[in-house]
Amino acid sequence: MLKLSVDISKTTPELLTILEKASKFRKQWQKSSILKQMITIYYHFMQLKAYHPANILLIPTIDIEIVWQTHLLRSEIYQADCLRLFRRVTDHSLLINDIQQHIKEQAFQDTCQLYEQRFSEQYCPLTSIDEKKKTRSNLSHDNSDYENPFSFTDADIIIDMNWLDFCKQFMANPKEPLKYVADCIRLVGYVNNHSPWSQIDDDTMKKSCDKTNDIWKEEFDSDITTNHV
């Protein structure tokens, strides 16, 4: 039986929870001005992650997590951007242990304080964690000097959140990039870098799907649609 370093059975429900939360704010964060704010805040959060030791628990808001998901889906771009901007690959996990769960609310307040000290702007009002996440997308930022430092685009975020409704279990593995790389090398001998289907034209996508199905039939003597979860 194939054994992954990432616990898919636990990671997938967490990913589904994020998608459900994100869908509630879709009309807001699909606006260009909001997307720019989200990317700027995500960049600041990643700078904060890079500045502090990996054992410091920093809690992202839902809009940061939305952008993070888009970045993680492009594993090659994610690693290249992290090394270029932060000199190391910033790990990510949708799961937290019992100790982290116990200190999560305090960790969020600490994240707010560290963020505000470093960037001189509000991370979130100091209310409950859920309220913090709800209010974040309503905060106003000046986009006049906006520049996306990453290799994905604003539009990718919208495309990805639609595409993430598909292939949810396949997407769960790259959510922990260091383990994903280790699994790829261990299982197939190379890193399987991929980009969302939405970036590929329909004809190319159909040909690739047909080819994948043919390979699957030859290898497993069954149609991929009957095995796909």
Secondary structure, 3 states (H helix, E strand, C coil): CCCCCCCHHHHHHHHHHHHHHHHCCHHHHCCHHHHHHHHHHHHHHHHHHHHCCCCCCCCCCHHHHHHHHHHHHCHHHHHHHHHHHHCCCCCCCCCCCHHHHHCHHHHHHHHHHHHHHHHCCCCCCCCCHHHHHHHHCCCCCCCCCCCCCCCCCHHHHHHHHHHCCCCHHHHHHHHCHHHHHHHHHHHHCCCCCCCCHHHCCHHHHHHHHHHHHHHHHHHHCCCHHHHCC
